[in-house]
Amino acid sequence: MRISPNPSLKTMMRTVLLGIACLAATGAMGQQTSPWQLHARIGTNLGTAGGRVNPTSFVLGPPNNVYINDHAGNRWRLGGMVGLDAHYRVNRRISWRFGLQLEQKGSRVEVTSASIYVPDAVLEFSALRARPRVALTYLTIPVSVGYQWRPFGVYGGLYTGLKLAERQAGQVPVGKESFRISRRNMGRYSPLEVGYQAGVTYTPALLSRFSLDAQFSQSLTNVAATEGWAGGPTPDLRNRVVQLALRYRLTR
């Protein structure tokens, strides 16, 4: 009678071979880098919140009783940003980019005239040389797609900005006096904006964890609120920002 091999021995051999195959696959996976990369970004920007505007006004008094007439501002001002980006590499050239950043946009307001209300009279002053600053602080969430060919790359996509703060500050000379403007959250600007962005990157070969970004972004929606503007209809304003940032790759 023919004796068949021991079934327990065959099971053990299969288990050993399967274990060796699993170890080999695990080792191969360990040699591969993750498709996800995390980057920190910090930079400066030059921005304006201008567009089609009508003369608008706001009051400083009392006790000053000063009325300021201005245009919403096509003048550029300096701002800044700091944030994190997560990149998902589809292949060695194409990647998806998801960001979370805190940035300050805004503009310089062009003051056209001012009025002082005194008993039985109104004193009007025009051609003022004053450009108070408007600072708009946003939490921005960009989503874009990038294409890389070392050492350069390009990217483009959309972003959503949630307004966290709004401030207008500066000096306005009226006659022989000078009045300081300092107003917060006056409700002139919308709490939400949607826009597009596009940029280029440069990654030096000897410092591959660092990159330089140059980016342009612009609102697709009107950033002016429907309320908070006196002396005319709501203006049509767009945030326009030119940004230069330093990026550092936190992961391998």
C-alpha positions in Angstrom: 0.0 0.0 0.0 1.3 3.5 -1.0 1.9 5.9 1.9 0.9 9.5 1.2 3.1 12.3 2.5 2.3 13.7 6.0 -0.4 16.5 5.5 0.9 18.4 8.5 4.4 18.6 7.0 2.9 20.0 3.7 1.0 22.6 5.7 4.1 23.6 7.5 6.0 24.0 4.3 3.3 26.1 2.7 3.2 28.3 5.8 7.0 28.9 5.7 6.9 29.7 2.0 4.0 32.1 2.5 5.9 33.8 5.4 9.0 34.2 3.3 6.9 35.8 0.5 5.2 38.1 3.0 8.6 39.2 4.5 10.0 39.9 1.0 6.9 42.0 0.1 7.2 43.9 3.3 10.8 44.6 2.7 10.1 45.8 -0.8 7.4 48.1 0.5 9.8 49.5 3.2 12.2 50.6 0.5 9.5 52.7 -1.2 8.8 56.3 -0.1 5.3 57.4 0.9 3.3 59.3 -1.8 2.4 62.0 0.8 4.7 64.9 1.6 4.2 67.6 4.2 5.6 71.1 3.6 5.8 74.2 5.8 5.5 77.6 4.0 6.3 81.2 5.1 6.4 84.2 2.9 5.5 87.8 2.0 3.0 89.2 -0.5 2.0 92.4 -2.3 -1.8 92.8 -2.5 -4.7 95.0 -3.3 -8.4 94.7 -2.8 -9.4 97.0 -5.6 -11.9 97.0 -8.5 -14.8 99.0 -9.7 -15.5 101.4 -6.8 -17.6 104.4 -6.1 -16.7 107.1 -3.6 -17.8 105.9 -0.1 -17.6 107.4 3.3 -17.4 106.7 7.0 -17.4 108.8 10.1 -14.7 109.1 12.7 -16.7 111.2 15.3 -17.9 111.9 17.7 -16.1 113.6 19.4 -14.2 114.4 16.2 -17.2 114.7 13.9 -15.0 114.0 10.9 -16.4 112.3 7.8 -13.9 110.6 5.5 -14.6 110.1 1.8 -12.6 107.5 0.1 -12.2 105.0 -2.8 -11.9 101.3 -1.7 -8.4 101.3 -3.0 -6.3 100.2 -6.0 -3.1 100.8 -4.0 -0.9 97.9 -3.2 0.3 97.0 0.3 2.6 94.5 1.9 1.3 91.4 3.7 2.4 88.0 4.8 1.5 84.3 5.1 2.4 81.1 7.0 0.9 77.6 6.5 1.2 73.9 5.7 0.9 72.0 2.4 0.3 68.3 1.9 1.3 66.9 -1.5 0.1 63.6 -2.9 2.3 62.4 -5.7 0.4 60.7 -8.4 3.7 59.9 -10.2 7.1 61.4 -10.2 5.9 64.5 -12.1 2.2 65.1 -11.2 0.9 65.8 -7.7 -2.2 67.0 -5.9 -1.6 69.8 -3.4 -3.8 70.6 -0.3 -3.0 73.6 1.9 -4.0 75.4 5.1 -2.6 78.8 5.6 -3.0 82.0 7.5 -2.5 85.1 5.3 -3.0 88.8 5.4 -4.3 90.6 2.3 -5.7 94.0 1.8 -4.8 97.4 0.2 -4.2 101.0 0.8 -7.3 103.2 0.7 -7.2 106.3 -1.5 -8.8 109.2 0.6 -10.3 111.8 -1.7 -11.7 114.3 0.8 -12.8 114.9 4.4 -15.4 117.0 6.1 -15.5 118.4 9.7 -18.9 119.2 11.1 -18.7 122.1 13.5 -21.6 124.2 15.0 -23.4 126.0 12.1 -20.8 125.0 9.5 -19.2 122.2 7.5 -15.5 122.4 6.6 -14.6 120.5 3.5 -11.1 119.5 2.6 -10.1 117.8 -0.7 -7.0 116.5 -2.4 -5.8 114.8 0.7 -2.5 112.9 0.6 -3.6 110.0 2.8 -3.6 106.3 2.2 -4.8 104.4 5.2 -4.1 100.6 5.2 -6.8 98.0 5.0 -5.7 94.6 6.5 -7.8 91.5 5.7 -6.8 88.3 7.6 -7.9 85.0 6.0 -7.7 81.3 6.8 -7.1 80.0 3.2 -7.7 76.5 2.0 -6.1 76.0 -1.5 -6.4 72.9 -3.7 -4.2 72.6 -6.8 -2.5 70.3 -9.1 1.3 70.5 -9.8 3.7 69.4 -12.5 7.4 69.0 -11.6 10.4 68.8 -13.8 13.4 69.3 -11.6 14.5 71.9 -10.5 11.3 73.7 -11.6 7.6 73.1 -11.2 4.3 74.8 -11.9 0.9 74.5 -10.2 -2.6 75.9 -10.4 -6.0 75.5 -8.8 -8.7 77.1 -6.6 -8.8 78.3 -3.0 -11.4 79.3 -0.4 -10.7 82.0 2.1 -12.5 82.5 5.4 -12.1 86.1 6.7 -10.9 86.1 10.3 -10.3 89.8 10.9 -10.7 93.2 9.2 -8.9 96.4 10.1 -8.4 99.8 8.7 -5.7 102.1 10.2 -3.6 105.2 9.3 -3.3 108.9 9.6 -5.6 111.3 7.7 -4.6 115.0 7.7 -7.6 117.3 7.7 -6.7 121.0 7.5 -4.1 121.7 10.1 -4.9 118.6 12.1 -4.2 114.9 11.7 -6.7 112.2 12.7 -5.8 108.6 13.3 -8.0 105.9 11.9 -8.2 102.6 13.7 -11.3 100.6 13.0 -11.8 96.8 13.3 -14.4 94.5 11.8 -16.4 97.3 10.3 -18.3 94.9 8.1 -17.1 96.3 4.7 -15.7 93.0 3.4 -17.4 89.6 2.9 -16.6 86.7 5.3 -16.0 84.3 2.4 -14.0 84.5 -0.8 -13.3 82.0 -3.6 -10.5 82.5 -6.1 -7.8 80.9 -8.3 -4.1 80.7 -7.9 -1.1 79.8 -10.1 2.6 79.6 -9.4 6.0 78.4 -10.2 8.5 76.7 -7.9 12.3 76.3 -7.8 14.0 73.5 -5.9 17.9 73.6 -5.7 19.6 70.3 -6.2 21.9 70.8 -3.2 19.1 71.8 -0.8 16.3 69.6 -2.0 14.2 70.1 1.1 13.9 73.8 0.3 11.9 75.4 -2.5 11.1 78.9 -3.6 7.5 79.7 -4.6 6.3 82.6 -6.7 2.5 82.8 -6.9 -0.4 85.0 -8.2 -3.9 84.7 -6.9 -7.2 86.6 -7.5 -10.7 86.5 -6.1 -13.5 85.2 -8.4 -16.1 86.5 -6.0 -16.8 90.0 -4.8 -15.0 90.5 -1.5 -17.1 93.6 -0.6 -20.0 93.0 1.8 -23.5 94.2 1.0 -23.5 96.4 4.1 -21.0 98.7 5.6 -20.6 101.0 2.6 -22.2 104.5 2.8 -22.6 107.0 0.0 -23.3 104.6 -2.8 -23.9 101.0 -3.9 -21.8 98.1 -2.9 -18.5 98.2 -4.9 -17.1 95.3 -6.9 -13.8 94.4 -5.3 -11.3 91.6 -5.9 -8.3 90.5 -3.8 -5.2 90.4 -6.1 -2.0 89.0 -4.5 1.5 88.4 -5.7 3.3 86.1 -3.2 6.9 85.0 -2.7 7.3 82.1 -0.2 10.0 79.8 1.1 8.9 76.1 1.4 10.5 73.4 3.6 9.7 69.7 3.2 9.1 68.2 6.6 8.9 64.5 5.4 11.0 62.3 3.2 
